[in-house]
Amino acid sequence: MARDIRTGHSKEAVMELAVQALVDECKRQDESCLYTSTALFEWIKYLRLWRKILITTPIILSAIAASAMVKHYEWIAGSAALLAGILPAILRALDLDKDLAAIARQANQYKILQDRFRQSWRVCALGNSEEFKRDFKANMKMMDDLRLASPAVPDRFFAKAQQKIGKGHYDFAVDAKSSESTLPV
C-alpha cells in the first residue's frame, strides 16, 4: 500500500483526513450561513418597521393638519402638514422597498446555502469522496458569488442573531435525537 512520505500515512488515511477537513469546512460554512441569514432576517424586521412608520405617519399627520381641533393652533397644523409632506420623500430617498427585497433575497440565499452545506457534511461526505469534493466546490462557488453582492450588515443585527441562535431558536429536534457516532465528526 502506498504511503504519503509527508505524513507517513497510507493513501486511504490521507483521503480520510482530506474528507474530514472538508467536513469541518462545511460545518464552518453552515454556521457562517446560519449567522449571516439570521442577522439579515433581523435587519429586515427592523427595516420593515421603519418602512411602516414612514408610510403611516404621513397619513396620521395629514389627518392632524386637516383636523378642526388644531385649526386654532396653526403651528401644529403647519408642522404636521410639513412633516406629512417630507416623510414620503424620505421614504422614497431611502428606497427601503428595493433594499428590503435585496436583503430578503440575500437572507434566503444564505439559508439555502446553509442547508446545502449541512447536507454536504451530513450526507455527501458519507459517499464518494470525489463527489463530495465537487459538491463542496459548487457550494463554495455559490457562497463566493453571494458574498460579492452581500450588503454590510450592521453589527447590532449580528449581536441579535447570536442571541437568538444561542437561545436555541434554530435547533432542530431531529438533531438532538440523531446519533453523532454514525456521522463524520
Order of alpha helices (4+ residues) and beta strands (2+ residues): alpha-alpha-alpha-alpha-alpha-alpha
